[in-house]
Amino acid sequence: MPLQSLPDGDDRPLDRLIASPLDRRHFLQRSLGAGAALAAYPWTLAHGQTAATPVADPRFAAAAPGLITKRVERTGDILPALGLGTFLTFDLLPGAPRTHLADVARRYWEAGVRVLDTSPLYGSAEVTVGDLASASNMNEQLFIANKLWVTGDFLADDSHALRSLQESQLRLWRKRFDVMQCHSLVNVDVAVPLMNLWKKEGFTRLVGVTHHENAYHEVLAKWVQQGSVDFVHVNYSIANRHAEQTVLAAAQQRGVSVLVNMAMEKGRLHKAIGNQPLPDFARELGIANWAQYFLKFVMSHPAVTCCLSSTANPAHAEENLGALRGPLPDADMRERMARYVQGLPGFSQVATLPWYPDKQQQYQGLIRRAQAAQRART
């Protein structure tokens, strides 16, 4: 099914799919996967005129006073240096309470956060984000980074990718994304050229590649060097600085913007630190807790555009958001911060800990349910 470019202000493809928010809600309740429903509600898409080269978006021309911001190199957008991630935390089983997530999203929004990262791979996260953002009228003001995780029936078959795009548009209630990323480099040789076509056709403003493991940093860096991506999304933390000499260095050289995942190592940094006190010098940076310590370290790297933080706990959200204000550490202070935590008992064991230690019963959504079912079978 070919794509048709979306001129600004044209919502017709979504309008043909679903007539109203009530229809959308009913539709999503009936089919979270949306695959069968997309066949029942075909989109009239054909190749057409292409959109202009991405330029600075008026939504992100300036940030609220006092926020730490970074610039998107390819567009000139000004973004808060902290964003909201949704892996596991926004994945819920149908009918599960989600007022706590609405509270988290509201707190991030009111603090000035505009960057939100999600993926079709994250269970029901797209549906949760789409509903909460639309209900609170913040959707169109968000800088949404989404992902593509598909192959095809044969070489250069883009039908699976198109279906993924359409499902994401439906779930997130967006005709256009700010960044579309090849998730974990899956089918990257096909996905990146295709996403660049989507950029020309107006379905995404920018194109990126992602991974969360050190073993793939060299590959990410090569894609950055090739010049065909605008963003790179990589794991980086005070305990894992492997990306500095590869991905981050390449991004600075090529003017590619950087999203960071695992800045707090999926809860492992807090587990390793335990109840140990902050160093006295943290006050110089306005740091009030360990979350802000870890986040400011990542945000302060010159290559990093936005550091993603993920939580389902409103109180933890407040702790994270404090990192958006006050000074960032300079190069000398960054090294001082790193040396301090390296000297703490247990810190060297971060990489050996499981993700989200002591929280194995949390985040019970589609992903955890499928994992549990698989374990039961084996």
C-alpha positions as CSV (number, residue, x, y, z in Angstrom):
1,M,0.0,0.0,0.0
2,P,1.8,3.2,-1.1
3,L,2.1,6.3,1.0
4,Q,0.6,9.7,0.3
5,S,2.4,12.7,1.7
6,L,0.6,14.7,4.3
7,P,0.4,18.5,3.7
8,D,0.3,20.6,6.9
9,G,-3.2,20.8,8.4
10,D,-4.5,17.8,6.5
11,D,-6.0,15.3,8.9
12,R,-8.1,13.4,6.3
13,P,-6.3,10.0,6.6
14,L,-7.1,9.8,10.3
15,D,-10.6,11.2,9.8
16,R,-11.3,8.4,7.3
17,L,-10.2,5.8,9.8
18,I,-12.1,6.9,12.9
19,A,-14.7,9.6,13.1
20,S,-14.4,10.6,16.7
21,P,-12.4,10.0,19.9
22,L,-15.2,7.8,21.2
23,D,-14.9,5.7,18.1
24,R,-11.2,5.5,18.6
25,R,-11.5,4.5,22.2
26,H,-14.0,1.7,21.3
27,F,-11.7,0.6,18.4
28,L,-8.6,0.3,20.7
29,Q,-10.5,-1.6,23.3
30,R,-11.6,-4.1,20.7
31,S,-8.1,-4.6,19.1
32,L,-5.0,-3.3,20.7
33,G,-2.9,-4.8,17.9
34,A,-5.0,-3.0,15.4
35,G,-3.8,-5.2,12.5
36,A,-7.2,-6.7,11.7
37,A,-8.9,-3.3,12.2
38,L,-6.5,-1.6,9.8
39,A,-7.6,-4.0,7.1
40,A,-11.2,-3.2,7.8
41,Y,-10.5,0.6,7.7
42,P,-8.2,1.0,4.7
43,W,-6.3,4.2,4.4
44,T,-6.4,6.0,1.0
45,L,-2.6,6.4,0.5
46,A,-0.8,7.0,-2.8
47,H,2.5,8.6,-3.6
48,G,2.2,12.3,-3.9
49,Q,4.0,15.6,-3.4
50,T,6.9,15.6,-0.9
51,A,7.1,17.8,2.1
52,A,9.8,20.5,2.5
53,T,13.1,19.7,4.2
54,P,12.7,19.8,8.0
55,V,13.0,23.2,9.5
56,A,12.7,24.6,13.0
57,D,9.2,24.0,14.4
58,P,7.4,26.9,16.1
59,R,6.4,24.5,18.8
60,F,10.0,24.2,19.9
61,A,11.3,27.7,19.1
62,A,12.0,28.5,22.8
63,A,11.9,26.8,26.2
64,A,10.4,28.0,29.5
65,P,12.7,30.3,31.5
66,G,15.2,28.5,33.7
67,L,15.1,25.1,32.0
68,I,18.2,23.4,30.8
69,T,17.7,23.0,27.0
70,K,19.6,21.7,24.0
71,R,19.5,22.4,20.3
72,V,18.5,19.8,17.6
73,E,21.3,20.3,15.1
74,R,19.3,19.5,11.9
75,T,16.3,21.7,12.6
76,G,17.2,24.3,15.2
77,D,14.5,23.1,17.6
78,I,15.1,24.0,21.3
79,L,14.3,21.1,23.5
80,P,14.4,20.5,27.3
81,A,17.4,18.3,28.1
82,L,15.2,15.8,29.9
83,G,12.5,13.6,28.3
84,L,10.1,10.9,29.3
85,G,10.6,7.3,28.3
86,T,7.9,4.6,28.3
87,F,9.5,1.2,28.2
88,L,7.7,-1.1,30.6
89,T,6.5,1.8,32.8
90,F,3.6,2.7,30.4
91,D,2.8,-0.9,29.4
92,L,-0.4,-1.9,31.1
93,L,-2.9,-4.7,30.7
94,P,-6.3,-3.7,29.4
95,G,-8.5,-2.3,32.1
96,A,-5.6,-1.7,34.6
97,P,-5.6,1.5,36.6
98,R,-3.5,4.2,35.0
99,T,-4.2,7.4,37.0
100,H,-0.7,7.2,38.3
101,L,0.6,7.4,34.7
102,A,-1.6,10.4,34.0
103,D,-0.1,12.0,37.1
104,V,3.5,11.2,35.9
105,A,2.7,12.6,32.4
106,R,1.1,15.8,33.9
107,R,4.1,16.4,36.2
108,Y,6.6,16.1,33.3
109,W,4.4,18.3,31.1
110,E,4.0,21.0,33.8
111,A,7.7,21.0,34.5
112,G,8.4,21.8,30.8
113,V,9.3,18.4,29.4
114,R,8.2,18.0,25.8
115,V,10.2,15.0,24.5
116,L,8.5,11.6,24.8
117,D,9.9,8.4,23.4
118,T,7.9,5.3,22.8
119,S,7.7,2.2,20.5
120,P,5.3,-0.4,19.1
121,L,7.6,-2.9,20.9
122,Y,6.6,-1.5,24.3
123,G,3.4,-3.4,24.7
124,S,0.4,-1.1,25.2
125,A,2.6,2.0,25.8
126,E,1.6,3.7,22.5
127,V,-2.1,3.3,23.4
128,T,-1.5,4.6,26.9
129,V,0.5,7.6,25.7
130,G,-1.9,8.4,22.9
131,D,-5.0,8.4,25.2
132,L,-3.4,10.3,28.1
133,A,-1.8,12.9,25.8
134,S,-4.9,13.4,23.7
135,A,-7.2,13.7,26.8
136,S,-5.0,16.4,28.3
137,N,-4.6,18.3,25.0
138,M,-0.8,18.1,25.1
139,N,-0.4,15.7,22.2
140,E,0.4,18.1,19.4
141,Q,2.8,20.0,21.6
142,L,4.9,17.0,22.3
143,F,8.1,16.1,20.5
144,I,7.4,12.5,19.9
145,A,10.1,10.0,19.1
146,N,8.7,6.7,17.9
147,K,10.3,3.6,16.4
148,L,10.0,1.0,13.6
149,W,10.6,-2.6,14.4
150,V,9.9,-4.7,11.3
151,T,11.3,-6.7,8.4
152,G,9.2,-7.8,5.5
153,D,8.0,-10.8,3.5
154,F,10.8,-10.3,1.0
155,L,13.7,-7.9,0.3
156,A,12.5,-4.3,0.1
157,D,9.0,-5.3,1.1
158,D,7.7,-2.2,3.0
159,S,4.2,-3.5,3.7
160,H,5.1,-4.4,7.3
161,A,6.7,-1.1,7.9
162,L,3.7,0.8,6.5
163,R,1.4,-1.2,8.8
164,S,3.6,-0.4,11.8
165,L,3.5,3.3,10.8
166,Q,-0.3,3.3,10.5
167,E,-0.8,1.5,13.8
168,S,1.5,4.0,15.5
169,Q,-0.4,6.9,14.0
170,L,-3.7,5.4,15.2
171,R,-2.5,4.6,18.7
172,L,-0.7,7.8,19.3
173,W,-3.3,9.9,17.4
174,R,-0.6,11.6,15.4
175,K,-0.3,12.0,11.6
176,R,3.3,13.0,11.8
177,F,6.2,12.1,14.2
178,D,9.1,14.3,15.2
179,V,11.6,11.4,15.0
180,M,11.1,7.9,13.6
181,Q,13.8,5.6,14.6
182,C,14.9,2.1,13.5
183,H,14.5,0.2,16.8
184,S,17.6,-1.7,17.8
185,L,18.9,-1.6,14.2
186,V,16.3,-4.2,13.1
187,N,16.4,-4.4,9.2
188,V,18.4,-1.2,9.4
189,D,19.6,-1.3,5.7
190,V,16.0,-1.2,4.5
191,A,14.5,0.8,7.4
192,V,16.7,3.9,7.2
193,P,16.2,4.6,3.5
194,L,12.4,4.0,3.9
195,M,12.2,6.4,6.9
196,N,14.0,9.0,4.9
197,L,11.3,8.6,2.2
198,W,8.7,9.1,4.9
199,K,10.6,12.3,6.0
200,K,10.2,13.6,2.4
201,E,6.6,12.6,2.4
202,G,5.8,14.3,5.7
203,F,5.2,11.4,8.0
204,T,8.3,12.2,10.2
205,R,10.4,15.3,10.5
206,L,13.6,13.4,11.4
207,V,15.2,9.9,11.2
208,G,17.2,8.0,13.7
209,V,18.7,4.7,14.8
210,T,18.7,3.1,18.2
211,H,20.2,0.5,20.4
212,H,20.7,-0.2,24.1
213,E,23.8,-2.5,24.2
214,N,27.4,-1.6,24.0
215,A,28.1,-4.3,21.4
216,Y,26.2,-2.2,18.8
217,H,27.9,1.1,19.4
218,E,30.3,0.8,16.5
219,V,27.4,0.0,14.2
220,L,25.5,3.1,15.5
221,A,28.6,5.2,15.0
222,K,28.9,4.0,11.4
223,W,25.3,5.0,10.6
224,V,26.0,8.4,12.1
225,Q,29.1,8.8,10.0
226,Q,27.2,7.9,6.8
227,G,25.1,11.0,7.2
228,S,21.7,9.4,6.6
229,V,20.3,9.9,10.1
230,D,19.4,13.0,12.1
231,F,19.3,11.3,15.5
232,V,21.0,8.5,17.3
233,H,19.5,6.9,20.4
234,V,22.0,5.1,22.6
235,N,22.6,3.8,26.1
236,Y,24.8,5.9,28.3
237,S,25.2,6.5,32.0
238,I,27.7,7.4,34.7
239,A,28.4,3.7,35.2
240,N,28.6,2.9,31.5
241,R,30.5,5.5,29.4
242,H,31.3,3.2,26.5
243,A,29.4,5.4,24.0
244,E,31.6,8.4,24.6
245,Q,34.4,7.4,22.2
246,T,32.2,5.9,19.5
247,V,28.6,7.1,19.2
248,L,28.9,10.4,21.0
249,A,32.1,11.4,19.3
250,A,30.7,10.6,15.9
251,A,27.5,12.5,16.7
252,Q,29.4,15.6,17.6
253,Q,31.5,15.4,14.5
254,R,28.5,14.9,12.1
255,G,26.0,17.3,13.8
256,V,23.7,14.4,14.7
257,S,21.4,14.8,17.8
258,V,21.5,12.3,20.6
259,L,18.8,10.7,22.7
260,V,20.0,8.7,25.7
261,N,18.4,5.6,27.2
262,M,19.3,3.8,30.4
263,A,20.7,6.9,32.1
264,M,19.9,5.3,35.4
265,E,20.5,1.8,34.3
266,K,16.9,0.6,34.7
267,G,17.0,1.2,38.5
268,R,20.4,-0.5,39.0
269,L,22.2,2.7,39.9
270,H,19.9,3.4,42.8
271,K,20.2,-0.2,43.9
272,A,24.0,0.0,43.9
273,I,24.1,3.3,45.7
274,G,21.6,2.4,48.3
275,N,21.2,4.9,51.2
276,Q,24.7,6.4,50.8
277,P,24.7,10.2,51.1
278,L,25.3,12.6,48.2
279,P,28.7,14.3,48.2
280,D,28.7,17.9,49.4
281,F,29.8,19.2,46.0
282,A,26.4,18.1,44.6
283,R,24.9,21.2,46.1
284,E,26.9,23.4,43.7
285,L,24.8,21.9,40.9
286,G,21.4,22.2,42.7
287,I,21.3,18.4,43.0
288,A,19.0,17.2,45.7
289,N,18.9,13.4,45.1
290,W,20.7,10.6,43.3
291,A,18.4,10.6,40.4
292,Q,19.3,14.2,39.6
293,Y,23.0,13.3,40.1
294,F,22.8,10.6,37.5
295,L,20.6,12.5,35.0
296,K,22.7,15.7,35.2
297,F,25.9,13.7,34.5
298,V,24.3,12.4,31.2
299,M,22.6,15.7,30.2
300,S,25.9,17.6,30.6
301,H,27.8,15.7,27.9
302,P,28.1,18.1,25.0
303,A,26.8,15.6,22.4
304,V,23.6,14.7,24.4
305,T,20.5,16.4,23.2
306,C,18.0,14.8,25.5
307,C,18.3,12.3,28.3
308,L,15.2,10.1,28.8
309,S,14.0,9.1,32.2
310,S,11.2,6.6,32.8
311,T,9.0,6.0,35.8
312,A,5.5,5.0,36.8
313,N,5.8,6.7,40.2
314,P,4.7,10.3,40.5
315,A,7.1,10.9,43.4
316,H,10.0,9.6,41.4
317,A,8.9,11.8,38.6
318,E,9.3,14.8,40.8
319,E,12.8,13.7,41.8
320,N,13.8,13.3,38.1
321,L,12.4,16.7,37.1
322,G,14.7,18.6,39.4
323,A,17.5,17.8,37.0
324,L,16.0,20.2,34.5
325,R,17.1,23.3,36.6
326,G,20.3,24.6,38.0
327,P,23.8,24.5,36.5
328,L,25.2,21.5,34.6
329,P,28.6,20.1,35.5
330,D,31.5,21.2,33.4
331,A,34.2,18.7,32.2
332,D,36.1,18.8,35.4
333,M,33.0,18.4,37.6
334,R,31.8,15.5,35.4
335,E,35.0,13.6,36.2
336,R,34.7,14.4,39.9
337,M,31.2,13.1,39.9
338,A,32.3,9.9,38.2
339,R,35.3,9.3,40.5
340,Y,33.0,9.8,43.6
341,V,30.5,7.1,42.7
342,Q,33.3,4.7,41.5
343,G,34.7,4.8,45.0
344,L,31.4,3.8,46.6
345,P,30.9,0.2,47.9
346,G,28.9,-1.8,45.4
347,F,29.0,0.6,42.5
348,S,31.2,-1.7,40.5
349,Q,28.5,-4.3,40.5
350,V,25.9,-2.3,38.6
351,A,26.3,-4.3,35.4
352,T,25.7,-7.6,37.2
353,L,22.3,-6.6,38.6
354,P,19.0,-7.4,36.9
355,W,17.0,-4.6,35.4
356,Y,14.7,-2.9,37.9
357,P,16.0,-4.8,41.0
358,D,13.4,-5.2,43.8
359,K,10.7,-4.3,41.3
360,Q,10.1,-7.6,39.6
361,Q,6.4,-7.5,40.3
362,Q,6.0,-4.0,38.9
363,Y,5.2,-3.0,35.3
364,Q,2.8,-5.9,34.8
365,G,1.7,-5.2,31.2
366,L,1.6,-7.1,27.9
367,I,5.4,-7.6,27.9
368,R,5.6,-9.1,31.4
369,R,2.5,-11.3,30.7
370,A,4.0,-12.7,27.5
371,Q,7.4,-13.3,29.2
372,A,5.7,-15.1,32.1
373,A,3.7,-17.3,29.7
374,Q,6.9,-18.2,27.9
375,R,8.6,-19.1,31.1
376,A,5.7,-21.3,32.1
377,R,6.0,-23.3,28.9
378,T,9.7,-23.9,29.3
